[in-house]
Amino acid sequence: MTDAERSGRRRRLLKSLGVGVGAFLLFGAVTGLLPNPIYVRMVERTPADYVFLVATAAFAAAFVYQRSLTDDPIGDRFAAGGIVGGFLAFGCPICNAVLLALFSSSALMTYFDPLRPVLGAVNVLLFVGLLYYQRRRCTRC
């Protein structure tokens, strides 16, 4: 392996780690999973919320890394949907202004909140499928 290849690999790895850590910190702060003085979470934090936060950040990092290895990247829109789905899975449903504008808080707590773990599990499975498909198409992976 040449110095240029090692440098490129290190740069791709640092970029993907930056995306993963950045997603974890940003999403953790704006959902109140990481306690901060600006945002107060209105629903209880659960272990599943933290699992889905970590999974979403890790999959985002893995996607960015795999995407950088191929000349013909695929799945950008699918990955963006996965990030949104992950955010909805661990975010506070009554603190989400978009959801609150569309539905009442009682509807969100009655119908959407119980489905968040299912949404998170489906989101993880879809992201695993995307990474698997992307890996199968990649010649340098």
C-alpha positions as CSV (number, residue, x, y, z in Angstrom):
1,M,0.0,0.0,0.0
2,T,1.4,3.4,-1.0
3,D,1.5,6.5,1.1
4,A,-1.2,8.1,-1.1
5,E,-3.5,5.1,-0.6
6,R,-2.9,5.1,3.2
7,S,-3.6,8.9,3.3
8,G,-6.8,8.4,1.3
9,R,-7.9,5.6,3.5
10,R,-7.2,7.6,6.6
11,R,-9.0,10.7,5.2
12,R,-12.1,8.5,4.4
13,L,-12.0,6.9,7.8
14,L,-11.7,10.3,9.6
15,K,-14.6,11.7,7.5
16,S,-16.9,8.8,8.3
17,L,-16.0,9.0,12.0
18,G,-16.7,12.7,11.9
19,V,-20.1,12.1,10.4
20,G,-20.9,9.4,13.0
21,V,-19.8,11.5,16.0
22,G,-21.4,14.6,14.6
23,A,-24.7,12.8,14.0
24,F,-24.6,11.3,17.5
25,L,-23.9,14.7,19.2
26,L,-26.3,16.7,17.1
27,F,-29.2,14.3,17.2
28,G,-28.5,13.5,20.9
29,A,-28.6,17.1,21.8
30,V,-31.7,18.1,19.8
31,T,-33.7,15.2,21.0
32,G,-32.7,15.6,24.7
33,L,-31.0,12.2,24.9
34,L,-27.8,14.0,25.7
35,P,-28.9,16.4,28.6
36,N,-28.3,20.0,27.8
37,P,-29.6,23.4,29.0
38,I,-31.4,24.3,25.8
39,Y,-33.6,21.3,25.2
40,V,-35.8,19.5,27.7
41,R,-37.2,16.2,26.7
42,M,-41.0,15.8,27.3
43,V,-41.1,12.0,27.4
44,E,-39.0,9.5,29.3
45,R,-35.7,8.4,27.9
46,T,-35.5,4.6,27.3
47,P,-32.6,2.3,26.5
48,A,-34.1,1.7,23.1
49,D,-33.9,5.5,22.3
50,Y,-30.1,5.3,23.0
51,V,-29.8,2.1,20.9
52,F,-31.5,3.8,17.9
53,L,-29.4,6.9,18.3
54,V,-26.2,5.0,18.3
55,A,-27.3,2.7,15.5
56,T,-28.4,5.7,13.3
57,A,-25.0,7.5,13.9
58,A,-23.1,4.3,13.2
59,F,-25.0,3.5,10.1
60,A,-24.5,7.1,8.8
61,A,-20.8,6.7,9.4
62,A,-20.6,3.3,7.7
63,F,-22.7,4.6,4.7
64,V,-20.3,7.6,4.2
65,Y,-17.3,5.3,4.4
66,Q,-18.7,2.8,1.9
67,R,-20.0,5.5,-0.4
68,S,-16.5,6.9,-0.6
69,L,-15.1,3.6,-1.9
70,T,-17.2,3.3,-5.0
71,D,-17.1,5.2,-8.2
72,D,-20.9,4.8,-8.7
73,P,-22.5,5.5,-5.2
74,I,-26.1,4.5,-4.7
75,G,-28.7,4.9,-2.0
76,D,-28.2,8.6,-1.0
77,R,-32.0,9.2,-0.8
78,F,-32.5,5.9,1.0
79,A,-29.8,6.8,3.5
80,A,-31.4,10.2,4.0
81,G,-34.7,8.5,4.7
82,G,-33.0,6.2,7.1
83,I,-31.6,9.2,9.0
84,V,-35.0,10.7,9.2
85,G,-36.6,7.4,10.2
86,G,-33.9,7.0,12.9
87,F,-34.5,10.5,14.2
88,L,-38.3,9.8,14.4
89,A,-37.5,6.5,16.3
90,F,-35.6,8.1,19.1
91,G,-36.8,11.7,19.1
92,C,-39.4,13.0,21.5
93,P,-42.7,12.8,19.6
94,I,-44.4,15.8,21.2
95,C,-41.3,17.9,20.9
96,N,-41.1,17.4,17.2
97,A,-42.6,20.6,15.7
98,V,-43.4,19.1,12.3
99,L,-45.2,16.1,13.9
100,L,-47.0,18.4,16.3
101,A,-48.1,20.7,13.5
102,L,-49.6,17.7,11.6
103,F,-51.1,15.9,14.6
104,S,-52.2,16.7,18.1
105,S,-50.0,15.8,21.0
106,S,-52.6,13.3,22.3
107,A,-52.7,11.6,18.9
108,L,-48.9,11.4,18.9
109,M,-48.7,10.0,22.4
110,T,-51.5,7.5,21.7
111,Y,-50.7,6.3,18.3
112,F,-47.2,7.3,17.3
113,D,-45.2,6.9,20.6
114,P,-45.9,3.1,20.9
115,L,-44.8,2.6,17.3
116,R,-41.4,4.3,17.8
117,P,-39.5,1.1,18.7
118,V,-41.0,-0.7,15.7
119,L,-40.0,2.2,13.5
120,G,-36.5,2.1,14.9
121,A,-36.2,-1.7,14.3
122,V,-37.5,-1.4,10.8
123,N,-35.1,1.5,10.2
124,V,-32.1,-0.5,11.4
125,L,-33.1,-3.4,9.2
126,L,-33.4,-1.2,6.1
127,F,-30.1,0.5,6.8
128,V,-28.4,-2.9,7.2
129,G,-29.9,-3.9,3.9
130,L,-28.7,-0.8,2.2
131,L,-25.2,-1.3,3.6
132,Y,-25.2,-4.9,2.5
133,Y,-26.4,-4.0,-1.0
134,Q,-23.9,-1.2,-1.3
135,R,-21.1,-3.6,-0.1
136,R,-22.1,-6.2,-2.7
137,R,-21.8,-3.7,-5.5
138,C,-18.5,-2.2,-4.3
139,T,-15.4,-3.6,-6.0
140,R,-12.9,-2.0,-3.5
141,C,-14.7,-3.0,-0.3
